[in-house]
Amino acid sequence: MRIAVVGAGITGLAAGYEAAKAGAEVVVYEAAERAGGRIATSELAGQPVDEGADAFLARVPWAVELCQELGLAGELVSPAQRAAFVYSRGALRALPQPNVLGVPLDFDALAASGIVSAEGVDRARQEPDLAGSPLADDESVGGLVRRRLGDEVADRLVDPLIGGINASSIDELSVRAAVPQLAEAASRGPSLVRELRRLAASSTADPDAPVFYSLPDGVGRLTDELADRLGERLRVSSPVADLGELDADQVIVTLPADAASALVAAVSATAAELLGGIDYASVVLVSLAFNAAEVNHPMAGSGYLVPAVEGRTITACSWASSKWSHVGTPDTVVLRVSAGRFRDNRPMLMDDDAVLAAVRTDLEATMGLDAEPLEVRISRLERSLPQFRPGHMELVADIERALAHDAPWLQVTGAWARGLGIPACINQGRQAARASVSNGAVTR
């Protein structure tokens, strides 16, 4: 069987690897000069530092399993620091524990954190006894959290975490697509906090087990290893403009939704129209190296989040050299600062000097850092984060139904479909490859 994969980001590489493992004749086409897509690791201050994602979830299996297959499991490392902070109401404040994606499970800890006002705490304390109904359909994360816990918890705790992951506002994010853990709790009963507490109490997961993993050479090591396994089956600098030109029985398209829409239009107008309606956010990631002697703020933690209501340019700052033992040196501190989100494209419109100036202004305001950086790297991730609107899972199901009817030889998937994290993308790519292999009798 001949299988063509279009796109060599993590999803496409995983699809090509899986199809080749199953014995198919595989070619993976990539328009860029390198494979890996948004995953990239390059040198900063003499050491490898990720330009995009710097970790993947440890408690879902797909990335860990792939690392085991590739012989990388023995190299996996977890963060050296777990504590995280939020810049709120004029200071960096520790996230209250326990919480689930920002939803506080201990209201006394919420009060002690100072992240929200006394009035905000009082409003949150009402949640377990508020009347309501279990979640039946889909809605925005913001709609759910504001209704149950109030605006302050939504704006200063949940939005920085969930909105930050997606570079979006929780008021526009599907709870079922973006945070199924919250959707599951909300569907069990009217009180989100009570149900999250029950789920936490019944969990058998080791609370001390790693939450995230990375590789000492950066996450780019994973995509590089996949590319090496594919060898000559991977063709970079090879854009695909027409699916009809591909010499293959089955085709897997793993491009962003807008690019996938353009390719799919000739074989399924319905799927193309639905794909074209998926929005994306653009972000700028600024990595900075400082002389450690000039960084006076305590770095005991993984970093901090900045709520949109604070009005800053930056949305998060990772203390990379504290978070990871393999980043930084005794003399060097490395920070990775994110800026931009959906409907806030200001950082993408700034030139590099303006971006750096805005970031340095916010670093001074939030953590008192006014030192001159030794080295700076600015990575512009244009249209990199798909936006999951309420009803997104139904939209994905509609796309898949249209393709199954119009082009049963074609699989289309990627971060826009059922999850944008590295494990989810790996799983989606491998599942698409398995579907192509099982559909071997269906050719174009």
C-alpha positions in Angstrom: 0.0 0.0 0.0 1.2 3.5 -0.9 0.5 6.2 1.7 1.3 9.9 1.2 1.5 12.2 4.3 1.3 15.9 3.7 2.9 17.9 6.4 5.9 17.0 8.6 5.0 18.6 11.9 4.7 16.2 14.9 1.3 14.9 13.6 2.6 14.1 10.1 5.9 12.6 11.4 4.0 10.4 13.8 1.6 9.4 11.0 4.5 8.6 8.6 6.3 6.6 11.3 3.2 4.6 12.1 2.4 3.8 8.5 6.0 2.7 7.8 5.9 0.5 10.9 2.8 -1.2 9.5 4.7 -2.0 6.3 3.2 0.6 3.9 5.2 2.5 1.3 5.3 6.0 2.8 6.3 9.4 1.5 6.0 12.4 3.9 5.9 15.8 2.1 7.0 19.0 3.8 7.0 22.4 2.2 9.6 23.9 4.6 13.3 23.2 4.6 13.1 21.3 7.9 10.7 18.9 9.5 9.1 19.5 12.9 6.7 22.3 12.2 6.2 24.4 15.4 8.5 22.2 17.4 12.0 23.6 17.1 15.1 23.7 19.3 17.9 26.1 18.7 20.9 27.5 20.6 20.6 30.3 23.1 23.6 31.4 25.2 25.5 28.2 24.1 22.8 25.7 25.0 19.7 24.2 23.3 16.5 26.0 24.2 13.1 25.3 22.7 11.5 27.9 20.4 8.0 26.5 20.8 6.6 23.9 23.2 9.2 22.9 25.8 7.4 19.9 27.3 4.6 17.4 27.0 2.1 15.9 29.4 3.5 12.8 31.3 0.1 11.5 32.5 -1.4 10.8 29.0 0.3 7.9 27.3 0.9 8.8 23.7 4.1 10.9 23.8 5.7 8.7 26.5 4.9 5.5 24.5 6.4 7.0 21.4 9.6 7.9 23.3 9.8 4.4 24.6 9.5 3.0 21.0 12.2 5.4 19.8 14.6 4.5 22.6 14.3 7.9 24.2 12.5 7.0 27.4 15.7 6.8 29.4 16.5 10.4 28.6 13.2 11.9 29.7 13.5 14.6 32.3 10.8 16.3 34.4 10.7 19.9 35.7 13.0 20.6 38.7 10.5 23.1 40.0 6.7 22.8 40.2 5.6 25.9 42.0 3.9 28.4 39.7 2.7 32.0 40.2 0.2 34.5 38.9 0.9 38.2 38.6 -2.3 39.6 40.1 -3.2 42.8 41.9 0.4 44.2 41.8 2.4 41.1 42.9 3.5 37.6 41.9 1.3 35.2 44.0 1.6 31.5 44.3 -1.2 29.4 42.7 -3.5 28.1 45.4 -3.3 24.3 45.9 -5.1 22.2 45.1 -6.6 23.5 41.9 -7.6 21.9 38.6 -6.6 24.1 35.7 -7.1 27.1 37.9 -10.4 26.0 39.5 -9.6 26.2 43.3 -10.6 23.3 45.4 -9.6 24.9 48.7 -11.2 28.3 49.3 -9.0 29.1 52.4 -5.9 28.6 50.1 -7.6 30.8 47.5 -8.0 33.6 50.2 -4.4 33.2 51.4 -3.0 33.5 47.8 -4.3 37.1 47.4 -4.9 36.4 43.7 -8.5 37.6 44.0 -10.1 40.1 46.4 -12.0 39.2 49.5 -15.2 39.7 47.6 -13.9 37.3 44.9 -13.2 34.7 47.5 -16.7 35.1 49.1 -18.3 34.7 45.7 -16.3 31.5 45.0 -17.2 30.1 48.4 -20.9 30.0 47.3 -20.2 27.6 44.5 -20.7 24.2 46.2 -24.2 25.3 47.3 -25.3 27.2 44.2 -28.3 25.8 42.4 -27.8 24.6 38.9 -27.9 21.7 36.5 -25.2 19.3 35.2 -23.6 20.3 31.9 -25.6 18.7 29.2 -24.2 20.2 26.0 -21.1 22.3 25.3 -20.5 25.9 26.3 -17.5 28.2 26.8 -15.1 27.6 29.7 -15.8 31.2 30.7 -19.5 30.7 30.8 -19.2 27.7 33.1 -16.6 29.2 35.4 -18.2 32.6 35.7 -21.6 31.1 36.4 -20.2 28.8 39.1 -17.3 30.7 40.7 -17.6 34.4 39.6 -15.7 36.7 37.4 -12.6 37.2 39.5 -11.7 33.5 39.6 -12.5 33.3 35.9 -10.3 36.3 35.0 -7.4 35.9 37.4 -7.0 32.1 37.8 -8.7 30.1 35.1 -8.2 32.4 32.1 -4.4 32.7 32.7 -4.1 28.9 32.8 -6.5 27.6 30.2 -6.6 30.8 28.1 -2.8 30.9 28.2 -2.4 27.3 27.0 -4.6 28.1 24.0 -3.6 31.8 23.6 -7.3 32.6 23.8 -10.0 33.9 26.1 -11.9 31.3 28.1 -15.1 33.1 27.1 -14.5 31.8 23.5 -13.1 28.3 24.3 -15.2 25.1 24.3 -15.1 23.3 27.6 -15.6 19.9 26.0 -12.8 20.4 23.4 -10.3 22.5 25.4 -10.7 21.1 28.9 -12.6 17.8 28.9 -11.5 17.3 32.6 -13.7 20.2 33.6 -16.5 19.1 31.2 -16.5 15.6 32.8 -16.9 17.1 36.3 -19.5 19.6 35.2 -21.6 16.8 33.6 -21.7 14.8 36.8 -23.5 17.3 39.0 -24.3 21.0 39.3 -21.3 21.9 41.5 -18.0 22.0 39.6 -15.9 22.2 42.8 -17.7 19.3 44.5 -17.3 17.0 41.5 -13.7 18.0 40.9 -13.0 17.2 44.6 -14.7 13.8 44.1 -12.7 13.0 41.0 -9.5 14.0 42.8 -10.3 11.9 45.8 -11.0 8.8 43.7 -7.9 9.2 41.5 -5.2 6.6 41.9 -2.6 8.7 40.2 0.6 9.3 42.2 0.5 13.0 43.2 4.3 13.0 43.2 4.6 11.6 39.7 5.9 13.9 37.0 3.3 16.1 35.3 5.5 17.0 32.3 8.4 15.6 30.5 11.0 17.0 28.1 14.4 15.9 26.7 17.8 17.4 27.7 18.4 18.4 24.0 15.0 20.0 23.7 11.7 18.7 22.4 13.1 19.1 18.9 15.0 15.9 19.6 11.8 14.0 19.3 10.9 15.3 15.9 14.5 14.9 14.7 14.4 11.3 15.8 11.2 10.7 13.9 12.6 12.4 10.8 15.7 10.2 11.0 13.6 7.1 11.3 11.7 8.1 8.1 15.0 8.8 6.3 14.5 9.1 2.5 10.7 8.7 2.9 10.7 12.3 4.2 10.9 15.0 1.5 11.5 18.5 2.7 11.2 21.6 0.5 8.4 19.6 -1.2 5.1 21.5 -1.1 1.9 19.8 -2.3 -0.5 22.0 -4.2 -2.9 19.3 -5.5 -3.8 16.0 -3.9 -4.3 14.6 -7.4 -0.6 14.8 -8.1 0.2 12.3 -5.3 1.1 8.8 -6.3 -0.6 7.1 -3.4 -3.6 4.8 -2.5 -4.3 6.6 0.7 -3.5 10.2 1.7 -3.1 11.8 5.2 -3.2 15.6 5.4 -1.8 17.0 8.7 -1.6 20.7 7.8 -3.2 23.6 9.7 -6.9 23.9 9.0 -6.7 26.8 6.5 -4.0 25.1 4.4 -5.8 21.7 4.7 -9.0 23.5 3.5 -7.3 24.7 0.3 -6.0 21.2 -0.5 -9.3 19.4 0.3 -11.5 21.8 -1.6 -11.2 19.8 -4.9 -12.4 16.6 -3.3 -14.8 17.7 -0.6 -16.3 21.2 -0.7 -18.2 20.6 2.6 -15.1 19.6 4.6 -13.1 22.4 3.1 -15.7 25.0 4.1 -15.8 23.7 7.7 -12.0 23.6 7.9 -11.8 27.1 6.7 -13.9 28.3 9.5 -11.4 27.3 12.3 -9.6 30.4 13.7 -6.0 30.5 14.8 -4.0 32.7 17.3 -0.5 34.0 16.7 2.1 34.3 19.5 5.6 35.7 19.9 8.0 33.8 22.2 11.0 35.8 23.4 13.8 33.9 25.0 16.3 35.9 27.0 19.6 35.0 28.7 20.8 37.2 31.7 23.8 37.4 33.9 22.6 35.5 37.0 24.2 38.1 39.3 21.9 40.7 37.8 18.7 38.8 38.4 17.5 39.7 41.9 14.1 38.1 42.0 13.8 34.7 43.6 13.5 32.0 41.0 12.1 29.2 43.1 9.4 28.0 40.7 8.7 27.3 37.1 7.5 30.8 36.2 4.3 32.9 36.2 1.2 33.7 34.3 -0.2 37.2 33.6 -4.0 37.6 33.3 -5.4 39.6 30.4 -7.2 41.9 32.9 -3.7 43.1 34.0 -3.4 44.8 30.6 0.2 43.7 30.0 1.8 42.7 26.7 3.2 39.4 28.1 0.9 36.5 29.0 3.5 34.2 30.7 7.1 34.0 31.7 8.8 30.7 32.1 11.9 30.6 34.4 13.4 28.1 32.1 16.7 27.7 33.9 14.9 27.0 37.2 12.2 24.9 35.6 14.7 22.6 33.8 18.0 21.5 35.3 19.5 21.2 31.8 18.9 24.8 30.9 21.0 27.7 32.1 24.3 27.6 34.0 25.4 28.8 37.4 26.2 32.2 35.8 23.2 32.4 33.4 19.5 32.7 33.8 17.2 31.9 30.9 13.6 33.1 30.6 11.1 32.3 27.9 8.4 35.0 27.6 5.1 34.6 25.7 3.1 37.5 24.2 0.0 37.6 22.1 -3.3 35.8 22.0 -6.4 35.5 19.9 -7.8 39.0 19.2 -4.6 40.6 20.6 -2.2 40.6 17.7 -0.2 43.6 18.9 3.1 41.6 19.4 3.0 40.2 15.9 2.6 43.6 14.5 5.6 45.0 16.4 9.1 44.9 15.0 11.7 43.0 17.1 12.9 46.1 18.9 9.4 47.0 20.0 8.6 43.5 21.1 11.8 43.4 23.2 11.1 46.8 24.7 7.5 45.8 25.7 8.7 42.5 27.2 11.4 44.2 29.2 9.0 46.8 30.5 6.7 44.0 31.7 9.5 42.0 33.2 10.5 45.0 35.2 6.9 45.7 36.3 6.1 42.0 37.2 9.4 40.7 38.7 11.6 43.8 39.1 14.0 42.7 36.4 15.7 45.6 34.6 19.0 44.0 33.7 20.3 44.1 30.1 19.9 40.6 28.5 23.1 38.9 27.3 21.3 37.3 24.4 17.8 37.5 22.9 15.9 35.2 20.5 12.5 36.2 19.1 10.4 33.4 17.6 7.2 34.4 15.8 4.7 31.6 15.8 2.1 33.0 13.3 -1.3 31.3 13.3 0.1 28.5 15.5 -2.7 27.8 18.0 -6.1 26.6 16.7 -9.1 28.0 18.6 -11.7 25.5 19.9 -15.0 27.2 20.0 -18.1 25.8 21.7 -19.4 23.0 19.5 -15.9 22.2 18.2 -16.2 18.5 18.7 -19.4 18.4 16.6 -17.6 20.4 13.9 -14.8 17.9 13.8 -17.3 15.1 13.5 -19.0 16.9 10.6 -15.6 17.2 8.8 -14.9 13.5 9.3 -18.3 12.5 8.0 -17.9 14.7 4.9 -14.5 13.2 4.1 -15.7 9.7 4.7 -18.5 10.3 2.2 -16.6 12.4 -0.4 -13.1 11.0 -0.2 -12.8 7.8 1.9 -9.1 7.4 0.9 -8.3 10.7 2.7 -7.6 11.4 6.4 -7.3 15.0 7.6 -6.1 15.7 11.1 -3.8 17.9 13.2 -3.7 20.1 16.2 -7.0 21.7 15.1 -8.9 18.5 15.5 -8.9 16.8 18.9 -6.2 18.5 20.9 -3.2 20.7 20.3 -0.7 19.3 22.8 2.2 17.1 21.6 0.6 13.8 22.9 -2.7 14.6 21.3 -1.0 15.4 18.0 1.0 12.2 18.1 -2.1 10.1 18.8 -4.1 11.8 16.0 -1.3 11.2 13.5 -0.9 7.5 14.5 -4.7 7.0 14.5 -4.9 8.5 11.0 -2.2 6.1 9.8 -3.9 3.1 11.3 -7.2 4.2 9.6 -5.4 4.5 6.2 -3.8 1.0 6.6 -7.2 -0.5 7.5 -8.8 1.3 4.6 -6.3 -0.3 2.2 -9.0 -1.7 -0.1 -10.4 1.9 -0.6 -8.3 3.7 -3.1 -8.7 6.7 -5.2 
